Amino acid sequence: MSPERFPLHWSPPDALEGRFARLERLDPAHVEALHAANPTDESHWRYLPYGPFPDPQVYRLWAEGAAATDDPAFYAVRGAQGWSGVVALMRADREHGVIEIGNIAFSPGLQRRPAATEAIHLLLDHCFASGFRRVEWKCNAGNAASRQAAERLGFTYEGTFRQHMIVKGRNRDTAWFAIVDDDWPRLREAHQAWLAPDNFDAEGRQIRRLSEMGAN
């Protein structure tokens, strides 16, 4: 991509929508549904810098602060069961065309569902269409579920930063993943093929895995 296109003139979108998922900038109005959809035990929030939220009031206080910033730009995610997840676009480097998808807290009812895949796909597609050259995914190196999700979506593992952060009083070694703009046309085609109506049976189960579509 031509260097003349940078810095990017980009602002976080207000909403993104696909067939399975809708994303809206996080608002306290989402809190009741998000709290009801997500567990309150610490294990669900172990790898995140925020949560758990024992009641909607505590969740609302956090959401009010999270909604007031554009970096990270938090989104509520709606799937078949309603508003049930949170994700953010963050660390937007307009000078170099780099951005990160992170702070992902998907409820058990959203995890491993088409809406979860589509939510990340919509963010990726928006970022590359907006001119970003690189989209990053970082997670605790011990978070096997997040690492598997990144690889399934086509992110390339780039290494681990040892003793990178302290989160909730614990050391975090951070695993780095990324998709660059040269990767995206192939991955976009694979994502769209997996999300197509004919890839799901009458009960909504996938017929072919994303890996079979060429995502990794």
N, C-alpha and C positions, 0 to 999 in steps of 0.2 A: 504494500500500500504506500502511496506517495507520502513522503514526510510533510509535504505542503498541507496535508489535511489536518495536521495537528498544530495546536491543541484542539481537541474536539469540543464543540459547543453542544453539550448534552445535559439534559436534566432527567431525573428518574420519571418514568411514565406514571400516570395516575392509576392505570388499570391495564391488564392484559387478559385476554380470554381465548380459550380454545374449546374443543368439543367436550372435554372432561373436566377442565379446571378453569377457575376464574381467580385472578389475583387483583387485589385492591390495596392501595396504600393503607397501612394499618391505622385503625381508628378505634377509639374507645368503644364505639358501637359494636365492634366485633368481639369484645371481651367475653360476654356471657357465653356465647357459643364456643369460643376457643377454650375457655376454662372448662366447660362441660365435656368437651371432646378429649381433653388431655389429662393424663394421670397427675396426681399431686405428689407422688412419691419421688424421692431424690434420684432414683435410678434412671428415670425417664429423662432427666435434665442433667445428668452427670457430666457430659462433655460440653455443655453450653455455659457461656458466661452469665446467663440469666436463668431465672427459675430455681426451684419449683415455686408454684403459687398456691398456697393453701386455700385461698378463697378468691372470689372474683374481685374483691376490693384491692387486694394486693396486686393481682394481675393488672387491674385498671391503672394503678399508680405507675407500674412499669410501662404499660402501653402508652400512657400520656407522654412520658418522656421519650419513648422510642419513636412515637409518631411525630415528634417535633423536630427531627433531624433529617437531612437529606443524605447523610453519610454516617452510618448506614441508613439506607432507605428500606424500611421494613414493609413487608407485604403480608396481608392475611390471605390464606389460600382456601378456596371453597371447592370441595369435591362433591361426590354423590351424597355424603352425609352432612353437608353444610360446611360452615366455616370451621376448619379443623387443623390448620397448620399455619406456620409462620416461616418466612424466608426473607433474606435481605440481599440487596445489591450494595456492595461496600468497597471501600478503599479505591474509589474511582480515580484513576490517574489519567486525566484527560491529555496531559502533555505527551504521554507515551502510549496511550491507547490500551490501558490495562485496567481490568475491573475484576472483582471477586464476587462469587455467589457463596453466601455463608449464613451463619446463625440459623440453621435449619432446624425447626422443631415441628415435625409432622406427627400427628396423633397416630396411635395404633390403627385406627380405622382408615387413615390416609396412606400409611406406609404400604409399599408394594402394591399400590393401586394405580390404574392408568392415570388418574388425576395427579399423582405425585410425580410421575415421569413427565407428564405434559407441563406441569408447573415449571420444572427446571428447563424443559425444552423451550417454553415461551420466553423465559428470561435469556437463555442463550441466544435464541433467534433475534430477540430485540437488541441485545448487546452487539452482535456482529453486524446487524443491519444498521446500527447507529454508528458504525465505524471503528469499534474497538478491535484491536488486533489479537488480544489475548484475554481469556476469561479463566480465572483461577478458582480452585477449590482446595481449601486447606482444612485439615481436621487433626484431632488428637491421633497420634500414630497408633494408639491402642484401640481406637474406635473402628472395629472391624466392619461394622455395618456401613459406616460412612465411606470407608475405603472401597468396599464392594460396590456401593452405589456409584461412586465416582468412576470406577473402572467400567461398570456396566453402561454408563452413559457415554463412554468414549474418552474420558479424561485420561491423559497420560501421566503416570507417576514420574515425578522428577527428583525425588529424594526426600530425606527427612532431616529437619533442623532439630538437633538435639538440644534439650533444655531451652527451648525457644520461649516459653511463657510459663507463668504461674497462674492457674485458673482455679478459683475456689480453694486456694491454699495447697494445690497439688501441682507438681511439675507436669508440663505438657511438652512432649516431643511432638513436633508438627510435621505431618506428611503433606507434601505439596503435590498438587495435580494441576494440569492446565489443558485447555483446548486453545489452539491458535487458529487464526482465520484461514490458513491453508487446510486445516483439518475439517472445518465446518461444513463445506458443501457435501462431503461424503457422509458425515455424521448426521447432518440435517435430513438427508434423504433416508437414512436408516431410521431415524426417529419417526419421521412422518410415515414410513411404511409400517412401523410397529403400531403407531397410533391409529392407523386407518381402520374404518369400521369392519372391513372383511378380515381383520386379524383377531377378532373376538367372536366367540361362539354365543349362543343364545343366553347363556348364563354369565356372560361378560368375562370369560376366561380367555387368556391369550392363546392363540393357535401356534404362533412362532415366537421364540424368544428374541429379545433385542439383539443379542449376540449373533443370532442367525441372520440378522439384517445387515451385518457388517459394521456394527457400532464399535467393535473392538477386535 
